[in-house]
């Protein structure tokens, strides 16, 4: 199985995690929500598969392009 990195396109604070380790996820499903400029921006999965690991927690500060989770597709 291929390992795919899920990255955020915006910098901000993780305000919610919508997926869980080991959970099945589809293309475009929300993985986490990042708060930036008083907006909650979803980070979506680029592929279908199973979440291998969530690398952030709620209230973590993330940078643009940071890997927030890995996916087995």
PDB file with SEQRES, HELIX, SHEET and CRYST1 records, atoms N, CA, C and O in Angstrom:
SEQRES   1 A   73  UNK UNK UNK UNK UNK UNK UNK UNK UNK UNK UNK UNK UNK          
SEQRES   2 A   73  UNK UNK UNK UNK UNK UNK UNK UNK UNK UNK UNK UNK UNK          
SEQRES   3 A   73  UNK UNK UNK UNK UNK UNK UNK UNK UNK UNK UNK UNK UNK          
SEQRES   4 A   73  UNK UNK UNK UNK UNK UNK UNK UNK UNK UNK UNK UNK UNK          
SEQRES   5 A   73  UNK UNK UNK UNK UNK UNK UNK UNK UNK UNK UNK UNK UNK          
SEQRES   6 A   73  UNK UNK UNK UNK UNK UNK UNK UNK                              
SHEET    1 AA1 3 UNK A   3  UNK A   7  0                                        
SHEET    2 AA1 3 UNK A  67  UNK A  72 -1                                        
SHEET    3 AA1 3 UNK A  49  UNK A  54 -1                                        
SHEET    1 AA2 3 UNK A  12  UNK A  17  0                                        
SHEET    2 AA2 3 UNK A  30  UNK A  36 -1                                        
SHEET    3 AA2 3 UNK A  39  UNK A  44 -1                                        
CRYST1    1.000    1.000    1.000  90.00  90.00  90.00 P 1           1          
ATOM      1  N   UNK A   1       0.832  -1.185   0.000  1.00  0.00           N  
ATOM      2  CA  UNK A   1       0.000   0.000   0.000  1.00  0.00           C  
ATOM      3  C   UNK A   1       0.877   1.249   0.000  1.00  0.00           C  
ATOM      4  O   UNK A   1       1.934   1.286   0.629  1.00  0.00           O  
ATOM      5  N   UNK A   2       0.423   2.247  -0.704  1.00  0.00           N  
ATOM      6  CA  UNK A   2       1.154   3.511  -0.777  1.00  0.00           C  
ATOM      7  C   UNK A   2       0.816   4.373   0.427  1.00  0.00           C  
ATOM      8  O   UNK A   2      -0.322   4.394   0.897  1.00  0.00           O  
ATOM      9  N   UNK A   3       1.829   5.088   0.921  1.00  0.00           N  
ATOM     10  CA  UNK A   3       1.608   6.034   2.019  1.00  0.00           C  
ATOM     11  C   UNK A   3       1.540   7.435   1.435  1.00  0.00           C  
ATOM     12  O   UNK A   3       2.460   7.876   0.745  1.00  0.00           O  
ATOM     13  N   UNK A   4       0.456   8.126   1.713  1.00  0.00           N  
ATOM     14  CA  UNK A   4       0.225   9.472   1.194  1.00  0.00           C  
ATOM     15  C   UNK A   4       0.226  10.439   2.364  1.00  0.00           C  
ATOM     16  O   UNK A   4      -0.390  10.174   3.397  1.00  0.00           O  
ATOM     17  N   UNK A   5       0.921  11.564   2.204  1.00  0.00           N  
ATOM     18  CA  UNK A   5       0.935  12.606   3.227  1.00  0.00           C  
ATOM     19  C   UNK A   5      -0.215  13.567   2.981  1.00  0.00           C  
ATOM     20  O   UNK A   5      -0.460  13.978   1.846  1.00  0.00           O  
ATOM     21  N   UNK A   6      -0.913  13.920   4.038  1.00  0.00           N  
ATOM     22  CA  UNK A   6      -1.980  14.910   3.964  1.00  0.00           C  
ATOM     23  C   UNK A   6      -1.401  16.192   4.551  1.00  0.00           C  
ATOM     24  O   UNK A   6      -0.989  16.219   5.711  1.00  0.00           O  
ATOM     25  N   UNK A   7      -1.371  17.252   3.752  1.00  0.00           N  
ATOM     26  CA  UNK A   7      -0.748  18.507   4.180  1.00  0.00           C  
ATOM     27  C   UNK A   7      -1.773  19.635   4.200  1.00  0.00           C  
ATOM     28  O   UNK A   7      -2.765  19.612   3.472  1.00  0.00           O  
ATOM     29  N   UNK A   8      -1.507  20.620   5.050  1.00  0.00           N  
ATOM     30  CA  UNK A   8      -2.369  21.786   5.128  1.00  0.00           C  
ATOM     31  C   UNK A   8      -1.875  22.862   4.167  1.00  0.00           C  
ATOM     32  O   UNK A   8      -0.671  23.037   3.979  1.00  0.00           O  
ATOM     33  N   UNK A   9      -2.805  23.569   3.569  1.00  0.00           N  
ATOM     34  CA  UNK A   9      -2.453  24.631   2.627  1.00  0.00           C  
ATOM     35  C   UNK A   9      -2.414  25.998   3.301  1.00  0.00           C  
ATOM     36  O   UNK A   9      -2.057  26.993   2.670  1.00  0.00           O  
ATOM     37  N   UNK A  10      -2.780  26.050   4.584  1.00  0.00           N  
ATOM     38  CA  UNK A  10      -2.783  27.321   5.314  1.00  0.00           C  
ATOM     39  C   UNK A  10      -2.083  27.150   6.660  1.00  0.00           C  
ATOM     40  O   UNK A  10      -2.041  26.055   7.223  1.00  0.00           O  
ATOM     41  N   UNK A  11      -1.543  28.242   7.155  1.00  0.00           N  
ATOM     42  CA  UNK A  11      -0.976  28.259   8.502  1.00  0.00           C  
ATOM     43  C   UNK A  11      -2.075  28.673   9.470  1.00  0.00           C  
ATOM     44  O   UNK A  11      -2.940  29.481   9.130  1.00  0.00           O  
ATOM     45  N   UNK A  12      -2.038  28.122  10.662  1.00  0.00           N  
ATOM     46  CA  UNK A  12      -3.041  28.485  11.659  1.00  0.00           C  
ATOM     47  C   UNK A  12      -3.008  27.531  12.831  1.00  0.00           C  
ATOM     48  O   UNK A  12      -1.998  26.882  13.100  1.00  0.00           O  
ATOM     49  N   UNK A  13      -4.147  27.456  13.533  1.00  0.00           N  
ATOM     50  CA  UNK A  13      -4.277  26.612  14.719  1.00  0.00           C  
ATOM     51  C   UNK A  13      -5.278  25.507  14.438  1.00  0.00           C  
ATOM     52  O   UNK A  13      -6.358  25.767  13.907  1.00  0.00           O  
ATOM     53  N   UNK A  14      -4.932  24.281  14.788  1.00  0.00           N  
ATOM     54  CA  UNK A  14      -5.856  23.157  14.616  1.00  0.00           C  
ATOM     55  C   UNK A  14      -7.008  23.341  15.612  1.00  0.00           C  
ATOM     56  O   UNK A  14      -6.793  23.373  16.824  1.00  0.00           O  
ATOM     57  N   UNK A  15      -8.223  23.462  15.086  1.00  0.00           N  
ATOM     58  CA  UNK A  15      -9.367  23.688  15.969  1.00  0.00           C  
ATOM     59  C   UNK A  15     -10.260  22.453  16.101  1.00  0.00           C  
ATOM     60  O   UNK A  15     -11.075  22.384  17.021  1.00  0.00           O  
ATOM     61  N   UNK A  16     -10.123  21.474  15.197  1.00  0.00           N  
ATOM     62  CA  UNK A  16     -10.910  20.245  15.295  1.00  0.00           C  
ATOM     63  C   UNK A  16     -10.267  19.158  14.447  1.00  0.00           C  
ATOM     64  O   UNK A  16      -9.639  19.432  13.425  1.00  0.00           O  
ATOM     65  N   UNK A  17     -10.438  17.918  14.896  1.00  0.00           N  
ATOM     66  CA  UNK A  17      -9.950  16.761  14.150  1.00  0.00           C  
ATOM     67  C   UNK A  17     -11.164  15.906  13.808  1.00  0.00           C  
ATOM     68  O   UNK A  17     -11.877  15.435  14.694  1.00  0.00           O  
ATOM     69  N   UNK A  18     -11.390  15.712  12.502  1.00  0.00           N  
ATOM     70  CA  UNK A  18     -12.594  15.023  12.035  1.00  0.00           C  
ATOM     71  C   UNK A  18     -12.365  13.543  11.752  1.00  0.00           C  
ATOM     72  O   UNK A  18     -13.330  12.795  11.600  1.00  0.00           O  
ATOM     73  N   UNK A  19     -11.117  13.106  11.678  1.00  0.00           N  
ATOM     74  CA  UNK A  19     -10.791  11.711  11.374  1.00  0.00           C  
ATOM     75  C   UNK A  19     -10.075  11.089  12.568  1.00  0.00           C  
ATOM     76  O   UNK A  19      -9.643  11.793  13.481  1.00  0.00           O  
ATOM     77  N   UNK A  20      -9.956   9.771  12.551  1.00  0.00           N  
ATOM     78  CA  UNK A  20      -9.256   9.092  13.646  1.00  0.00           C  
ATOM     79  C   UNK A  20      -8.290   8.053  13.085  1.00  0.00           C  
ATOM     80  O   UNK A  20      -8.471   7.553  11.974  1.00  0.00           O  
ATOM     81  N   UNK A  21      -7.273   7.740  13.863  1.00  0.00           N  
ATOM     82  CA  UNK A  21      -6.299   6.733  13.453  1.00  0.00           C  
ATOM     83  C   UNK A  21      -7.014   5.420  13.137  1.00  0.00           C  
ATOM     84  O   UNK A  21      -7.853   4.956  13.910  1.00  0.00           O  
ATOM     85  N   UNK A  22      -6.675   4.836  12.003  1.00  0.00           N  
ATOM     86  CA  UNK A  22      -7.266   3.569  11.598  1.00  0.00           C  
ATOM     87  C   UNK A  22      -8.602   3.692  10.899  1.00  0.00           C  
ATOM     88  O   UNK A  22      -9.130   2.699  10.399  1.00  0.00           O  
ATOM     89  N   UNK A  23      -9.162   4.899  10.852  1.00  0.00           N  
ATOM     90  CA  UNK A  23     -10.463   5.097  10.234  1.00  0.00           C  
ATOM     91  C   UNK A  23     -10.398   5.154   8.720  1.00  0.00           C  
ATOM     92  O   UNK A  23      -9.407   5.607   8.147  1.00  0.00           O  
ATOM     93  N   UNK A  24     -11.450   4.694   8.082  1.00  0.00           N  
ATOM     94  CA  UNK A  24     -11.565   4.765   6.623  1.00  0.00           C  
ATOM     95  C   UNK A  24     -11.957   6.183   6.230  1.00  0.00           C  
ATOM     96  O   UNK A  24     -12.719   6.849   6.932  1.00  0.00           O  
ATOM     97  N   UNK A  25     -11.423   6.636   5.094  1.00  0.00           N  
ATOM     98  CA  UNK A  25     -11.706   7.994   4.636  1.00  0.00           C  
ATOM     99  C   UNK A  25     -11.798   7.996   3.114  1.00  0.00           C  
ATOM    100  O   UNK A  25     -11.122   7.213   2.447  1.00  0.00           O  
ATOM    101  N   UNK A  26     -12.621   8.862   2.574  1.00  0.00           N  
ATOM    102  CA  UNK A  26     -12.797   8.956   1.122  1.00  0.00           C  
ATOM    103  C   UNK A  26     -12.100  10.184   0.554  1.00  0.00           C  
ATOM    104  O   UNK A  26     -11.653  11.058   1.297  1.00  0.00           O  
ATOM    105  N   UNK A  27     -12.015  10.241  -0.750  1.00  0.00           N  
ATOM    106  CA  UNK A  27     -11.432  11.405  -1.420  1.00  0.00           C  
ATOM    107  C   UNK A  27     -12.265  12.631  -1.061  1.00  0.00           C  
ATOM    108  O   UNK A  27     -13.489  12.620  -1.191  1.00  0.00           O  
ATOM    109  N   UNK A  28     -11.597  13.682  -0.610  1.00  0.00           N  
ATOM    110  CA  UNK A  28     -12.278  14.933  -0.292  1.00  0.00           C  
ATOM    111  C   UNK A  28     -12.883  14.997   1.100  1.00  0.00           C  
ATOM    112  O   UNK A  28     -13.412  16.038   1.490  1.00  0.00           O  
ATOM    113  N   UNK A  29     -12.817  13.907   1.860  1.00  0.00           N  
ATOM    114  CA  UNK A  29     -13.334  13.938   3.236  1.00  0.00           C  
ATOM    115  C   UNK A  29     -12.436  14.808   4.098  1.00  0.00           C  
ATOM    116  O   UNK A  29     -11.218  14.827   3.917  1.00  0.00           O  
ATOM    117  N   UNK A  30     -13.044  15.533   5.043  1.00  0.00           N  
ATOM    118  CA  UNK A  30     -12.288  16.398   5.935  1.00  0.00           C  
ATOM    119  C   UNK A  30     -11.515  15.566   6.952  1.00  0.00           C  
ATOM    120  O   UNK A  30     -12.038  14.609   7.523  1.00  0.00           O  
ATOM    121  N   UNK A  31     -10.247  15.954   7.167  1.00  0.00           N  
ATOM    122  CA  UNK A  31      -9.393  15.275   8.138  1.00  0.00           C  
ATOM    123  C   UNK A  31      -9.265  16.136   9.390  1.00  0.00           C  
ATOM    124  O   UNK A  31      -9.511  15.662  10.499  1.00  0.00           O  
ATOM    125  N   UNK A  32      -8.881  17.399   9.215  1.00  0.00           N  
ATOM    126  CA  UNK A  32      -8.809  18.353  10.323  1.00  0.00           C  
ATOM    127  C   UNK A  32      -9.341  19.696   9.847  1.00  0.00           C  
ATOM    128  O   UNK A  32      -9.526  19.925   8.652  1.00  0.00           O  
ATOM    129  N   UNK A  33      -9.584  20.584  10.820  1.00  0.00           N  
ATOM    130  CA  UNK A  33      -9.971  21.961  10.525  1.00  0.00           C  
ATOM    131  C   UNK A  33      -8.920  22.873  11.138  1.00  0.00           C  
ATOM    132  O   UNK A  33      -8.547  22.721  12.301  1.00  0.00           O  
ATOM    133  N   UNK A  34      -8.447  23.829  10.332  1.00  0.00           N  
ATOM    134  CA  UNK A  34      -7.443  24.784  10.782  1.00  0.00           C  
ATOM    135  C   UNK A  34      -8.092  26.159  10.844  1.00  0.00           C  
ATOM    136  O   UNK A  34      -8.718  26.604   9.882  1.00  0.00           O  
ATOM    137  N   UNK A  35      -7.939  26.833  11.987  1.00  0.00           N  
ATOM    138  CA  UNK A  35      -8.470  28.182  12.143  1.00  0.00           C  
ATOM    139  C   UNK A  35      -7.409  29.167  11.662  1.00  0.00           C  
ATOM    140  O   UNK A  35      -6.290  29.197  12.173  1.00  0.00           O  
ATOM    141  N   UNK A  36      -7.784  29.972  10.669  1.00  0.00           N  
ATOM    142  CA  UNK A  36      -6.900  31.000  10.133  1.00  0.00           C  
ATOM    143  C   UNK A  36      -7.740  32.224   9.801  1.00  0.00           C  
ATOM    144  O   UNK A  36      -8.769  32.102   9.136  1.00  0.00           O  
ATOM    145  N   UNK A  37      -7.333  33.365  10.238  1.00  0.00           N  
ATOM    146  CA  UNK A  37      -8.048  34.626  10.006  1.00  0.00           C  
ATOM    147  C   UNK A  37      -9.520  34.519  10.425  1.00  0.00           C  
ATOM    148  O   UNK A  37     -10.411  34.989   9.716  1.00  0.00           O  
ATOM    149  N   UNK A  38      -9.762  33.897  11.581  1.00  0.00           N  
ATOM    150  CA  UNK A  38     -11.099  33.740  12.170  1.00  0.00           C  
ATOM    151  C   UNK A  38     -12.042  32.892  11.323  1.00  0.00           C  
ATOM    152  O   UNK A  38     -13.263  33.002  11.442  1.00  0.00           O  
ATOM    153  N   UNK A  39     -11.463  32.036  10.458  1.00  0.00           N  
ATOM    154  CA  UNK A  39     -12.250  31.110   9.646  1.00  0.00           C  
ATOM    155  C   UNK A  39     -11.757  29.698   9.911  1.00  0.00           C  
ATOM    156  O   UNK A  39     -10.569  29.488  10.155  1.00  0.00           O  
ATOM    157  N   UNK A  40     -12.670  28.726   9.865  1.00  0.00           N  
ATOM    158  CA  UNK A  40     -12.291  27.319   9.995  1.00  0.00           C  
ATOM    159  C   UNK A  40     -12.140  26.741   8.593  1.00  0.00           C  
ATOM    160  O   UNK A  40     -13.114  26.642   7.846  1.00  0.00           O  
ATOM    161  N   UNK A  41     -10.921  26.363   8.242  1.00  0.00           N  
ATOM    162  CA  UNK A  41     -10.623  25.877   6.900  1.00  0.00           C  
ATOM    163  C   UNK A  41     -10.377  24.372   6.961  1.00  0.00           C  
ATOM    164  O   UNK A  41      -9.480  23.923   7.673  1.00  0.00           O  
ATOM    165  N   UNK A  42     -11.165  23.588   6.222  1.00  0.00           N  
ATOM    166  CA  UNK A  42     -10.978  22.133   6.256  1.00  0.00           C  
ATOM    167  C   UNK A  42      -9.746  21.700   5.465  1.00  0.00           C  
ATOM    168  O   UNK A  42      -9.414  22.286   4.434  1.00  0.00           O  
ATOM    169  N   UNK A  43      -9.079  20.668   5.965  1.00  0.00           N  
ATOM    170  CA  UNK A  43      -7.997  20.023   5.235  1.00  0.00           C  
ATOM    171  C   UNK A  43      -8.559  18.676   4.782  1.00  0.00           C  
ATOM    172  O   UNK A  43      -8.870  17.816   5.607  1.00  0.00           O  
ATOM    173  N   UNK A  44      -8.686  18.500   3.475  1.00  0.00           N  
ATOM    174  CA  UNK A  44      -9.346  17.323   2.915  1.00  0.00           C  
ATOM    175  C   UNK A  44      -8.337  16.265   2.495  1.00  0.00           C  
ATOM    176  O   UNK A  44      -7.180  16.564   2.202  1.00  0.00           O  
ATOM    177  N   UNK A  45      -8.798  15.037   2.473  1.00  0.00           N  
ATOM    178  CA  UNK A  45      -7.963  13.914   2.044  1.00  0.00           C  
ATOM    179  C   UNK A  45      -7.834  13.918   0.524  1.00  0.00           C  
ATOM    180  O   UNK A  45      -8.835  14.066  -0.179  1.00  0.00           O  
ATOM    181  N   UNK A  46      -6.609  13.758   0.005  1.00  0.00           N  
ATOM    182  CA  UNK A  46      -6.422  13.730  -1.450  1.00  0.00           C  
ATOM    183  C   UNK A  46      -6.738  12.372  -2.083  1.00  0.00           C  
ATOM    184  O   UNK A  46      -6.765  12.250  -3.307  1.00  0.00           O  
ATOM    185  N   UNK A  47      -6.978  11.348  -1.249  1.00  0.00           N  
ATOM    186  CA  UNK A  47      -7.234  10.000  -1.765  1.00  0.00           C  
ATOM    187  C   UNK A  47      -8.085   9.227  -0.759  1.00  0.00           C  
ATOM    188  O   UNK A  47      -8.232   9.639   0.392  1.00  0.00           O  
ATOM    189  N   UNK A  48      -8.632   8.122  -1.200  1.00  0.00           N  
ATOM    190  CA  UNK A  48      -9.383   7.243  -0.305  1.00  0.00           C  
ATOM    191  C   UNK A  48      -8.425   6.242   0.324  1.00  0.00           C  
ATOM    192  O   UNK A  48      -7.429   5.858  -0.288  1.00  0.00           O  
ATOM    193  N   UNK A  49      -8.726   5.825   1.538  1.00  0.00           N  
ATOM    194  CA  UNK A  49      -7.893   4.835   2.207  1.00  0.00           C  
ATOM    195  C   UNK A  49      -8.150   4.802   3.694  1.00  0.00           C  
ATOM    196  O   UNK A  49      -9.242   5.124   4.161  1.00  0.00           O  
ATOM    197  N   UNK A  50      -7.120   4.405   4.436  1.00  0.00           N  
ATOM    198  CA  UNK A  50      -7.212   4.293   5.889  1.00  0.00           C  
ATOM    199  C   UNK A  50      -6.188   5.242   6.516  1.00  0.00           C  
ATOM    200  O   UNK A  50      -5.029   5.272   6.104  1.00  0.00           O  
ATOM    201  N   UNK A  51      -6.627   6.020   7.521  1.00  0.00           N  
ATOM    202  CA  UNK A  51      -5.721   6.930   8.220  1.00  0.00           C  
ATOM    203  C   UNK A  51      -4.692   6.105   8.984  1.00  0.00           C  
ATOM    204  O   UNK A  51      -5.046   5.296   9.841  1.00  0.00           O  
ATOM    205  N   UNK A  52      -3.419   6.316   8.668  1.00  0.00           N  
ATOM    206  CA  UNK A  52      -2.335   5.613   9.351  1.00  0.00           C  
ATOM    207  C   UNK A  52      -1.968   6.336  10.641  1.00  0.00           C  
ATOM    208  O   UNK A  52      -1.795   5.706  11.683  1.00  0.00           O  
ATOM    209  N   UNK A  53      -1.850   7.671  10.569  1.00  0.00           N  
ATOM    210  CA  UNK A  53      -1.540   8.438  11.776  1.00  0.00           C  
ATOM    211  C   UNK A  53      -1.977   9.882  11.627  1.00  0.00           C  
ATOM    212  O   UNK A  53      -1.865  10.478  10.556  1.00  0.00           O  
ATOM    213  N   UNK A  54      -2.478  10.431  12.723  1.00  0.00           N  
ATOM    214  CA  UNK A  54      -2.777  11.855  12.829  1.00  0.00           C  
ATOM    215  C   UNK A  54      -1.586  12.465  13.559  1.00  0.00           C  
ATOM    216  O   UNK A  54      -1.260  12.036  14.666  1.00  0.00           O  
ATOM    217  N   UNK A  55      -0.937  13.447  12.966  1.00  0.00           N  
ATOM    218  CA  UNK A  55       0.307  13.982  13.501  1.00  0.00           C  
ATOM    219  C   UNK A  55       0.138  15.281  14.286  1.00  0.00           C  
ATOM    220  O   UNK A  55       1.123  15.849  14.757  1.00  0.00           O  
ATOM    221  N   UNK A  56      -1.100  15.755  14.431  1.00  0.00           N  
ATOM    222  CA  UNK A  56      -1.359  16.996  15.160  1.00  0.00           C  
ATOM    223  C   UNK A  56      -2.441  16.766  16.201  1.00  0.00           C  
ATOM    224  O   UNK A  56      -3.150  15.760  16.170  1.00  0.00           O  
ATOM    225  N   UNK A  57      -2.556  17.710  17.120  1.00  0.00           N  
ATOM    226  CA  UNK A  57      -3.598  17.698  18.147  1.00  0.00           C  
ATOM    227  C   UNK A  57      -4.344  19.029  18.093  1.00  0.00           C  
ATOM    228  O   UNK A  57      -3.858  19.995  17.505  1.00  0.00           O  
ATOM    229  N   UNK A  58      -5.514  19.075  18.704  1.00  0.00           N  
ATOM    230  CA  UNK A  58      -6.272  20.315  18.796  1.00  0.00           C  
ATOM    231  C   UNK A  58      -5.409  21.341  19.526  1.00  0.00           C  
ATOM    232  O   UNK A  58      -4.746  21.020  20.512  1.00  0.00           O  
ATOM    233  N   UNK A  59      -5.425  22.571  19.032  1.00  0.00           N  
ATOM    234  CA  UNK A  59      -4.665  23.730  19.525  1.00  0.00           C  
ATOM    235  C   UNK A  59      -3.216  23.768  19.058  1.00  0.00           C  
ATOM    236  O   UNK A  59      -2.501  24.714  19.387  1.00  0.00           O  
ATOM    237  N   UNK A  60      -2.752  22.760  18.295  1.00  0.00           N  
ATOM    238  CA  UNK A  60      -1.415  22.835  17.710  1.00  0.00           C  
ATOM    239  C   UNK A  60      -1.392  23.939  16.645  1.00  0.00           C  
ATOM    240  O   UNK A  60      -2.377  24.150  15.937  1.00  0.00           O  
ATOM    241  N   UNK A  61      -0.269  24.630  16.544  1.00  0.00           N  
ATOM    242  CA  UNK A  61      -0.075  25.622  15.488  1.00  0.00           C  
ATOM    243  C   UNK A  61       0.640  24.920  14.340  1.00  0.00           C  
ATOM    244  O   UNK A  61       1.662  24.264  14.541  1.00  0.00           O  
ATOM    245  N   UNK A  62       0.092  25.064  13.130  1.00  0.00           N  
ATOM    246  CA  UNK A  62       0.656  24.407  11.957  1.00  0.00           C  
ATOM    247  C   UNK A  62       1.093  25.441  10.931  1.00  0.00           C  
ATOM    248  O   UNK A  62       0.545  26.542  10.864  1.00  0.00           O  
ATOM    249  N   UNK A  63       2.089  25.070  10.130  1.00  0.00           N  
ATOM    250  CA  UNK A  63       2.598  25.934   9.071  1.00  0.00           C  
ATOM    251  C   UNK A  63       2.037  25.482   7.731  1.00  0.00           C  
ATOM    252  O   UNK A  63       1.640  24.329   7.568  1.00  0.00           O  
ATOM    253  N   UNK A  64       2.009  26.394   6.785  1.00  0.00           N  
ATOM    254  CA  UNK A  64       1.589  26.061   5.424  1.00  0.00           C  
ATOM    255  C   UNK A  64       2.493  24.962   4.884  1.00  0.00           C  
ATOM    256  O   UNK A  64       3.716  25.073   4.968  1.00  0.00           O  
ATOM    257  N   UNK A  65       1.906  23.899   4.328  1.00  0.00           N  
ATOM    258  CA  UNK A  65       2.664  22.802   3.756  1.00  0.00           C  
ATOM    259  C   UNK A  65       3.069  21.730   4.755  1.00  0.00           C  
ATOM    260  O   UNK A  65       3.750  20.771   4.391  1.00  0.00           O  
ATOM    261  N   UNK A  66       2.658  21.880   6.014  1.00  0.00           N  
ATOM    262  CA  UNK A  66       3.009  20.894   7.050  1.00  0.00           C  
ATOM    263  C   UNK A  66       2.170  19.637   6.893  1.00  0.00           C  
ATOM    264  O   UNK A  66       0.973  19.711   6.614  1.00  0.00           O  
ATOM    265  N   UNK A  67       2.804  18.477   7.073  1.00  0.00           N  
ATOM    266  CA  UNK A  67       2.090  17.211   7.049  1.00  0.00           C  
ATOM    267  C   UNK A  67       1.303  17.077   8.349  1.00  0.00           C  
ATOM    268  O   UNK A  67       1.865  17.185   9.439  1.00  0.00           O  
ATOM    269  N   UNK A  68      -0.006  16.841   8.225  1.00  0.00           N  
ATOM    270  CA  UNK A  68      -0.854  16.735   9.414  1.00  0.00           C  
ATOM    271  C   UNK A  68      -1.312  15.308   9.668  1.00  0.00           C  
ATOM    272  O   UNK A  68      -1.752  14.979  10.770  1.00  0.00           O  
ATOM    273  N   UNK A  69      -1.209  14.454   8.640  1.00  0.00           N  
ATOM    274  CA  UNK A  69      -1.621  13.057   8.781  1.00  0.00           C  
ATOM    275  C   UNK A  69      -1.020  12.238   7.640  1.00  0.00           C  
ATOM    276  O   UNK A  69      -0.592  12.783   6.623  1.00  0.00           O  
ATOM    277  N   UNK A  70      -0.997  10.920   7.831  1.00  0.00           N  
ATOM    278  CA  UNK A  70      -0.591  10.019   6.754  1.00  0.00           C  
ATOM    279  C   UNK A  70      -1.732   9.045   6.478  1.00  0.00           C  
ATOM    280  O   UNK A  70      -2.511   8.697   7.366  1.00  0.00           O  
ATOM    281  N   UNK A  71      -1.806   8.621   5.234  1.00  0.00           N  
ATOM    282  CA  UNK A  71      -2.909   7.805   4.745  1.00  0.00           C  
ATOM    283  C   UNK A  71      -2.351   6.601   4.001  1.00  0.00           C  
ATOM    284  O   UNK A  71      -1.407   6.745   3.224  1.00  0.00           O  
ATOM    285  N   UNK A  72      -2.904   5.434   4.218  1.00  0.00           N  
ATOM    286  CA  UNK A  72      -2.565   4.252   3.432  1.00  0.00           C  
ATOM    287  C   UNK A  72      -3.619   4.084   2.361  1.00  0.00           C  
ATOM    288  O   UNK A  72      -4.797   3.886   2.659  1.00  0.00           O  
ATOM    289  N   UNK A  73      -3.193   4.163   1.115  1.00  0.00           N  
ATOM    290  CA  UNK A  73      -4.156   4.075   0.003  1.00  0.00           C  
ATOM    291  C   UNK A  73      -3.922   2.804  -0.787  1.00  0.00           C  
ATOM    292  O   UNK A  73      -4.627   2.544  -1.762  1.00  0.00           O  
TER     293      UNK A  73                                                      
END                                                                             
